Amino acid sequence: MRILGIDPGTLITGYGIIDFENNEIKHVASGIIKINAYKEQAKRLQVIYAEINSLIKKFKPDEFALETAFYGKNVQSTLKIGYARGASMLVAIHNDLPIKEYSPREIKKAVVGNGAASKNQVQFMMKKLLCLKNNKIKFDETDALAVAVCHAFKVTSPTKRSRSWKEFVEDNPSRIIS
């Protein structure tokens, strides 16, 4: 199963693509979609849509996972993230991909074991789990990979859901690539 994970944003949208086959997680591709800060909102959403559509055409994922909006004190920021989420979901719908959403807390709990984990901890775990060598990898990229990994953990263990990455590894040692 190929999973495309998205960490939406109107200035930077992270994406991460993993394969989960034969109980192994493998990094396929990841990066960021950087959007010009001076473009109007509609143009930013058009860029997000076009870039994710291009990724879907190129990598042909089977599943689409997305981080839900984080509800902060700044209402305008929350709205803008909602716009980016909407554009991301629309492109997945237009490509007939099943969509699953996960909260930031749920993602962190799944990949780090702590729902209040820092971005540094998420990045560290993604580098370890996916054997990433790039030291200049962006948080948006590792956050998107974490969305995809969270989805893999959730959909492949329907009978027993691991409460954390540690429990998942202990219960399924053959799922992690050495």
C-alpha positions as CSV (number, residue, x, y, z in Angstrom):
1,M,0.0,0.0,0.0
2,R,1.4,3.4,-0.9
3,I,0.3,6.3,1.3
4,L,0.6,10.0,0.7
5,G,0.7,12.1,3.9
6,I,0.0,15.8,3.8
7,D,0.9,18.5,6.4
8,P,-1.2,21.4,5.0
9,G,-0.2,25.0,5.1
10,T,-0.7,28.1,2.8
11,L,2.9,29.0,2.8
12,I,4.5,25.6,3.1
13,T,2.7,22.3,2.6
14,G,4.7,19.2,3.5
15,Y,4.2,15.9,1.7
16,G,5.5,12.4,2.5
17,I,5.0,9.2,0.6
18,I,5.7,5.8,2.0
19,D,5.1,2.2,1.0
20,F,3.8,-0.3,3.5
21,E,4.2,-3.8,2.1
22,N,5.0,-7.1,3.6
23,N,5.0,-5.5,7.1
24,E,7.8,-3.1,6.1
25,I,7.7,0.7,6.0
26,K,9.8,2.3,3.2
27,H,10.3,5.9,2.3
28,V,9.4,6.7,-1.3
29,A,9.6,10.5,-1.5
30,S,9.0,13.6,0.6
31,G,9.4,17.3,0.5
32,I,7.7,20.6,0.7
33,I,5.5,22.7,-1.6
34,K,6.7,26.3,-1.0
35,I,4.1,28.9,-2.0
36,N,5.0,32.5,-2.7
37,A,3.9,34.6,0.3
38,Y,2.8,37.5,-1.9
39,K,0.3,35.7,-4.0
40,E,-3.4,36.0,-3.2
41,Q,-5.0,33.2,-1.3
42,A,-6.8,31.7,-4.3
43,K,-3.5,31.4,-6.2
44,R,-1.8,29.7,-3.2
45,L,-4.6,27.1,-3.1
46,Q,-4.2,26.6,-6.9
47,V,-0.5,25.9,-6.4
48,I,-1.3,23.4,-3.6
49,Y,-3.9,21.7,-5.7
50,A,-1.6,21.5,-8.8
51,E,1.4,20.3,-6.9
52,I,-0.4,17.5,-5.0
53,N,-2.2,16.5,-8.1
54,S,1.2,16.2,-9.8
55,L,2.5,14.0,-6.9
56,I,-0.6,11.8,-7.1
57,K,-0.1,11.3,-10.9
58,K,3.6,10.6,-10.4
59,F,3.6,8.3,-7.4
60,K,0.1,6.8,-7.6
61,P,-0.7,6.4,-3.9
62,D,-3.5,4.1,-2.7
63,E,-4.4,6.1,0.4
64,F,-4.4,9.8,1.3
65,A,-3.8,10.9,4.9
66,L,-4.1,14.5,6.1
67,E,-3.4,16.3,9.4
68,T,-6.5,18.0,10.8
69,A,-6.4,21.7,11.6
70,F,-4.7,22.8,14.8
71,Y,-7.0,25.1,16.7
72,G,-4.8,27.9,17.9
73,K,-5.5,31.4,19.3
74,N,-5.1,33.0,15.8
75,V,-8.4,32.5,14.0
76,Q,-7.0,33.8,10.7
77,S,-4.2,31.2,10.8
78,T,-6.7,28.4,11.5
79,L,-8.9,29.5,8.6
80,K,-5.9,29.6,6.2
81,I,-4.9,26.1,7.2
82,G,-8.5,25.0,6.6
83,Y,-8.3,26.4,3.1
84,A,-5.1,24.4,2.4
85,R,-6.7,21.3,3.9
86,G,-9.8,21.8,1.6
87,A,-7.6,22.2,-1.5
88,S,-5.7,19.0,-0.5
89,M,-8.8,17.0,0.1
90,L,-10.4,18.2,-3.1
91,V,-7.4,16.9,-5.2
92,A,-7.6,13.6,-3.4
93,I,-11.3,13.4,-4.1
94,H,-10.8,14.2,-7.8
95,N,-8.3,11.3,-7.9
96,D,-10.6,8.9,-6.2
97,L,-8.4,8.4,-3.2
98,P,-9.8,7.4,0.2
99,I,-9.1,10.2,2.7
100,K,-8.3,9.8,6.4
101,E,-7.7,12.6,8.8
102,Y,-5.6,12.5,12.0
103,S,-5.2,15.2,14.7
104,P,-1.7,16.4,15.5
105,R,-1.9,14.8,18.9
106,E,-2.9,11.4,17.4
107,I,0.0,11.5,14.9
108,K,2.5,12.4,17.6
109,K,1.2,9.7,19.9
110,A,1.4,7.1,17.1
111,V,4.9,7.9,15.9
112,V,6.6,9.1,19.1
113,G,4.5,7.7,21.9
114,N,3.6,11.1,23.3
115,G,0.8,13.2,22.0
116,A,2.6,16.4,23.2
117,A,5.9,15.5,21.4
118,S,8.0,18.3,19.9
119,K,8.6,18.7,16.2
120,N,12.2,17.7,16.9
121,Q,11.1,14.4,18.4
122,V,8.8,13.7,15.4
123,Q,11.6,14.5,13.1
124,F,14.0,12.3,15.0
125,M,11.6,9.3,14.8
126,M,10.9,9.8,11.1
127,K,14.6,9.8,10.4
128,K,15.1,6.6,12.4
129,L,12.0,4.7,11.2
130,L,12.5,5.6,7.5
131,C,16.3,5.6,7.5
132,L,16.5,9.2,6.3
133,K,20.0,10.6,5.9
134,N,19.2,14.2,5.1
135,N,20.2,16.5,8.0
136,K,18.5,19.5,6.4
137,I,15.0,18.0,6.2
138,K,12.2,20.4,7.0
139,F,9.7,20.0,9.9
140,D,6.8,20.2,7.4
141,E,8.3,17.3,5.5
142,T,8.8,15.1,8.5
143,D,5.4,16.0,9.8
144,A,3.9,14.9,6.5
145,L,5.8,11.6,6.7
146,A,4.5,11.2,10.3
147,V,0.9,11.5,9.0
148,A,1.6,8.8,6.5
149,V,3.3,6.5,9.0
150,C,0.5,7.1,11.5
151,H,-2.0,6.1,8.8
152,A,0.0,2.9,8.1
153,F,0.0,2.0,11.8
154,K,-3.7,2.6,12.1
155,V,-5.0,0.8,8.9
156,T,-2.8,-2.2,9.1
157,S,-3.7,-3.1,12.7
158,P,-7.5,-3.2,12.6
159,T,-7.8,-5.8,15.4
160,K,-5.4,-4.3,17.8
161,R,-4.3,-0.7,17.5
162,S,-1.0,0.2,19.0
163,R,-1.0,3.0,21.5
164,S,2.5,4.2,20.5
165,W,5.3,3.4,18.1
166,K,7.1,1.6,21.0
167,E,4.1,-0.8,21.5
168,F,3.8,-1.2,17.7
169,V,7.5,-2.2,17.3
170,E,7.3,-4.6,20.3
171,D,4.2,-6.2,18.9
172,N,5.4,-6.3,15.2
173,P,9.2,-6.4,15.1
174,S,9.2,-7.6,11.4
175,R,7.3,-4.4,10.3
176,I,10.3,-2.1,10.7
177,I,13.1,-2.1,8.1
178,S,16.6,-2.5,9.7
